Amino acid sequence: MTHVRIARFVYEGVIAWGVVEGAAGAELDALTVAAIKDHPMGPIEFTGDRFALGDVRLLAPILPSKVIAIGRNYAAHAAELGNDVPERPLIFLKPSTSVIGSNDLIRLPADSNQVEHEAELALVIGKVAKDLPRERALEAVFGYTCANDVTARDQQRQDGQFTRAKGYDSFCPIGPWIETVLDPAALRVRAFVNGQLRQDGNTRDMIFDIPTIVSFMSHIMTLVPGDVILTGTPEGVGPIVNGDIVTIAVEGIGELVNKVQSK
C-alpha cells in the first residue's frame, strides 16, 4: 500500500484537508498539497485544487476528541526522572484544547519555572475500537504523526499527577501531517532545541509497543476515529524557554517545529 501524508491546512481563510505530494524527505518548498473532499478517513476524492506547501498554513492534522498519553514508556526516561518502570501502561489524558499544529506557538504559563519538551511518536485512531486483542490492534490505527508532550515539570512534582502540568493550551503540538503507512516498530525519535540535539531515541526501546498500547487502551475506553495516542518519550527531556525553537523529528514522518513564547 502506498503511503499517504494527510495534512489539514488553511488557504485564503478556508480550512481544508489535503494529501501532501512529493518525495519523502524532500525540502518543504518542493512539496505540494492536493485538496480533498470531506474527511480523509473515508474514500479520498480530490477537488482538483493544488497548492505549494509554502503557500498554505498547516494546522494540527487532526482535532482529537481525546488525547491519551503513555508515561514512562522508555526505561531510560523513567530512570532520568527517578521513576520505576511501570508494570502496565501508565496512562493519562491531555485535553483536546492543548493541541496545536506545526509552527504554532508553545505558550509558557506564568506560574511554571520548568517547562520541558518530550519528543514522541503519536498515532491517530481511524475506526471505533473496543476490547481489541493485541493481534488486531493495528487495524484501528489510521496513521502516525510527531508529537511534543510539553510538560510543566515543577507542577508535575508539586501535584503528584499529570493533569495541570500537561494540560495547558498549546502543550500538545502534533504534526506536520499524518503518515498513513508506516511500521512503528523501530523509528528514530529526536528533539532539537535551537538546532541542538536533546533527545535521540528509538521506538524499538519502548517498554510497551504500539499493538500492546492500543489493545490496552481499548479495554479501558472506547477509541473513536480521530483519537490521538502519544506513545511515550525517550530520555533527554529538558527545559524550553522564551524564544526557543523546538523541533520534533520522527523517522518516516517529518518534522514538527514550534517556537516557545512567554504569555
C-alpha positions in Angstrom: 0.0 0.0 0.0 1.4 3.4 -1.0 1.9 5.8 1.9 -0.3 8.9 2.0 0.5 12.0 4.0 -2.7 13.7 5.2 -2.5 17.4 6.1 -5.0 19.9 7.4 -4.4 23.4 6.2 -5.7 27.0 5.7 -5.6 28.7 2.3 -7.1 32.2 2.0 -9.2 31.7 5.1 -10.6 28.3 4.1 -9.7 25.2 6.2 -9.3 22.0 4.1 -7.8 18.6 4.2 -5.2 17.5 1.6 -2.7 15.0 0.5 0.9 16.1 0.7 2.7 15.2 -2.6 6.4 14.9 -3.2 9.3 12.7 -2.3 9.8 11.6 1.3 12.5 13.7 2.9 12.2 16.5 0.3 12.5 20.1 1.3 9.2 21.6 2.2 9.3 24.1 -0.6 9.4 21.1 -3.0 6.1 19.7 -1.8 2.6 20.4 -2.8 -0.8 19.7 -1.2 -3.7 18.4 -3.2 -7.0 19.3 -1.6 -9.6 16.5 -0.9 -13.3 16.5 -0.3 -14.8 15.5 3.0 -12.9 13.7 5.8 -9.7 11.9 5.0 -10.7 8.7 6.8 -13.3 8.0 4.2 -12.7 7.4 0.4 -10.3 10.1 -0.8 -11.7 12.2 -3.6 -9.6 15.2 -4.9 -11.2 18.6 -5.5 -8.7 19.4 -8.2 -7.1 22.3 -6.2 -3.4 22.0 -5.6 -1.2 24.4 -3.7 2.5 24.8 -3.0 3.0 23.8 0.6 4.7 27.1 1.3 1.6 29.0 0.2 -0.7 27.4 2.9 -0.6 27.3 6.7 -0.5 23.8 8.2 -2.8 23.2 11.1 -2.8 20.3 13.6 -3.5 17.4 11.3 -6.5 16.2 13.4 -8.8 17.6 16.0 -9.0 14.8 18.5 -11.9 14.0 20.7 -9.4 12.9 23.3 -5.6 12.7 23.6 -4.3 9.7 25.6 -0.7 9.6 26.6 1.6 7.0 27.9 4.1 7.8 30.7 7.4 6.2 31.4 7.4 4.0 28.3 11.2 4.1 27.8 13.2 2.7 30.7 16.0 5.3 30.3 13.5 8.2 30.6 11.9 6.7 33.7 15.3 6.4 35.2 16.3 10.0 34.4 13.2 11.2 36.4 13.9 8.8 39.2 10.9 6.6 38.5 10.4 2.9 38.4 9.4 1.2 35.1 5.7 0.6 35.2 4.2 -3.0 35.2 1.4 -1.9 32.8 1.0 1.1 30.6 0.8 4.3 32.7 -1.9 6.4 31.0 -3.1 10.0 31.4 -5.2 12.4 29.3 -4.4 15.7 27.8 -7.3 18.0 26.8 -8.1 18.5 23.2 -7.6 22.2 23.8 -3.9 21.6 24.3 -3.5 20.6 20.6 -1.7 22.9 18.2 0.0 22.4 14.9 3.4 22.9 13.4 4.6 26.5 13.5 2.1 27.4 16.2 3.4 28.9 19.5 4.0 26.9 22.6 2.9 29.4 25.3 4.7 29.2 28.7 2.4 29.6 31.7 3.4 32.3 34.1 3.3 30.1 37.1 5.8 27.5 36.0 9.6 27.8 36.1 10.4 24.5 34.4 8.6 23.7 31.2 10.2 20.8 29.2 9.9 19.2 25.8 9.1 15.5 25.3 9.5 14.1 21.7 7.1 11.3 20.9 5.6 9.2 18.2 1.8 9.7 18.1 -0.8 7.6 16.5 -4.2 8.5 15.2 -7.2 6.1 15.6 -9.1 5.5 12.4 -12.1 3.4 13.5 -14.2 2.7 16.5 -12.3 0.2 18.7 -13.3 -1.6 21.9 -11.7 -4.6 23.6 -9.3 -5.3 20.7 -6.9 -8.2 21.0 -3.3 -7.3 20.6 -3.0 -9.1 17.3 -5.7 -6.9 15.7 -4.8 -3.6 17.4 -3.1 -2.1 14.4 -6.3 -2.4 12.4 -7.6 0.6 14.4 -4.7 2.8 13.5 -5.2 5.4 10.8 -1.7 6.7 10.8 1.2 8.3 12.7 2.4 11.8 13.4 5.0 13.7 15.5 4.1 15.0 18.9 5.6 17.0 21.8 4.2 16.2 25.2 5.1 19.6 26.7 5.2 19.4 30.5 5.5 21.8 33.4 7.8 19.6 35.3 7.7 21.6 38.5 3.9 21.4 38.6 4.0 17.7 37.9 6.2 17.3 41.0 4.0 19.6 43.1 0.7 17.9 42.1 1.9 14.3 42.1 -0.2 13.8 38.9 -0.2 15.0 35.4 -3.3 17.0 34.5 -2.3 20.5 35.2 1.3 20.0 34.2 0.5 18.6 30.8 -2.9 20.2 30.1 -2.2 23.9 29.3 -3.3 25.3 26.0 -0.6 24.7 23.4 1.0 21.8 25.4 0.3 19.2 22.7 1.9 20.2 19.4 1.2 17.5 16.7 2.1 17.4 13.0 3.1 18.3 10.5 0.9 15.7 8.9 -0.4 12.1 9.3 1.6 9.4 7.6 -0.9 6.6 6.9 1.5 3.7 6.1 4.4 3.3 8.5 5.9 0.5 10.5 6.2 1.9 14.0 8.4 -0.8 15.4 11.8 0.8 15.0 11.6 4.6 14.3 14.1 7.2 15.4 12.6 9.9 17.6 14.5 13.1 18.2 14.1 16.5 19.7 16.2 19.6 18.9 16.1 22.9 20.6 17.6 25.8 18.6 19.2 23.1 16.4 20.9 21.3 19.3 20.1 17.6 19.7 18.4 17.0 23.0 16.7 13.6 22.6 17.6 10.7 20.3 15.7 7.5 20.9 14.1 4.7 19.0 10.6 3.2 19.3 12.2 -0.3 19.5 13.1 0.6 23.0 9.5 1.1 24.1 8.5 -0.9 27.1 5.0 -1.4 25.7 4.8 -1.5 21.9 2.1 0.1 19.7 -0.2 -3.0 19.5 0.0 -3.5 23.3 -0.8 0.1 23.9 -3.8 0.2 21.5 -5.2 -3.1 22.8 -4.7 -2.0 26.5 -6.5 1.4 25.8 -9.4 -0.3 24.0 -10.1 -2.4 27.0 -10.4 0.7 29.2 -12.2 3.2 27.0 -13.8 3.1 23.5 -11.4 4.6 20.9 -13.1 6.6 18.2 -11.8 8.0 14.9 -9.5 10.9 15.4 -8.4 10.0 18.9 -4.6 10.6 19.3 -2.4 8.4 21.5 1.1 9.7 22.5 3.3 6.7 23.0 6.0 8.0 25.4 9.2 9.8 25.2 12.9 8.7 25.2 15.5 10.1 27.6 16.9 13.5 27.3 13.9 15.7 28.2 14.9 19.2 29.1 13.9 22.8 29.6 12.4 25.2 27.0 12.3 28.9 27.4 11.0 32.0 25.7 12.4 32.3 22.2 13.4 28.7 21.8 12.7 26.8 18.5 11.7 23.2 19.3 11.8 20.6 16.5 10.5 17.1 16.9 11.6 14.7 14.2 10.3 11.2 13.8 11.8 8.9 11.1 9.4 8.3 8.2 7.2 11.2 9.1 8.9 14.6 9.1 9.5 17.5 11.5 7.2 19.3 13.9 8.5 22.8 14.6 7.3 25.2 17.3 8.5 28.4 18.7 8.3 29.0 22.5 6.8 32.2 23.8 6.1 33.5 27.3 2.5 34.5 27.9 
